Amino acid sequence: FKMAVADRSSAREMYQKDSWLQKAFAIFFLLAWCALTFVMLNYFIFDTIQLDDWQIAFVSSINGGISTKLSTIIDFLFGGAISGVNDVKLKNRRKK
């Protein structure tokens, strides 16, 4: 448990500052997701563009992959599902 806490502590120090590359990736994936969602909305909802079946499958699979990556980026930037990691208190060991 001590090793896991030490590992998290060093990771926090390592990622205190975001590099330009991290920001560029986050912006790229956000813009790509918005563009593909726009294409899918125009096809499925508004019926303003025509796509072949293979194009629909391609756009849908790319959008699914980008959605997963965008979710990972958001979890990293704003915290994941685990909250209160810093507030972990160790239980006192029982004396035998």
N, C-alpha and C positions, 0 to 999 in steps of 0.2 A: 504494500500500500504506500509506503514511504517513497519507493521508486516511482510509482505512478504520479504521486503528487509532485515530486521533483521534476519529472518529465513535463508535466503541465506547466510548472513554473518557468522552466527554461523556454517552452514554446511561447508563453506569454511575452517573455522578454524579446524573443526573436521576432515576433509579429507586432511589436508596439507601433512601428511605423509601416505604412503601406508603401510599397514601391510603385513607380509609375506603371510598371508592367501589370501589377495586380489591378490597378485602376483601369488600365486599357482593356484587359480581359473582361472585367466586370461590365464596362460600357459596351464592348463589342457584343457580348452575349445578350445583354439587355436589348440593344438595338436589333440584333438578329431575331430575337424572340418576338419583338414588336412587329417587325417586318413580316415574318412568317405568319404570325397571328392575323395580321391585316389581310394577307393573301388568303388565308383559310376562311376568314369572315366574308370576304368578297365572293368566294366560291360557294360556300355552304349556305350563308344567310342571305346575302344580297343578290346572288346569281349574276354578278356583273362581269365575271371572267369565265372562260371556258378552259378546262384542263383535261388532259387525257388521264386514264386510270393510273398509269405509271407515274405521272407527275403528282397526282394526289397522294399516292403512296410515298413518294420521295419527300414531298413537303411535310407530310404528317410524321414520318419517321425522323426527319431532321428536327422538326419542331419538338418532338418528344425528347430527343437527346439534348437539345438546347434547354428545354424546360428543366430537365434533371440537373444539368450543369448550373443553370441560373439558381435553382433551389439550393445547391451546394454553396454557391457564392453568397447567397443571402444568409444562409445559416452561419457561414464563417464570419461574415461582417457584423451580423446583429445577434449572434449567439444561437446555438442550436437548441435542441429539445431539452437538454440538461440545463436546468437553472439552479443557481445556488451552489455551484461547484466550489466556490471559494469559502462557503460557509460550512464545509464538512468538519464535523467534530469527531474526534476519535473517542471511542468508548474506553472507559478505564478497564484495564485488565483485571480479572478476578485474581485475587491472591489465593494460592492453594494452601 
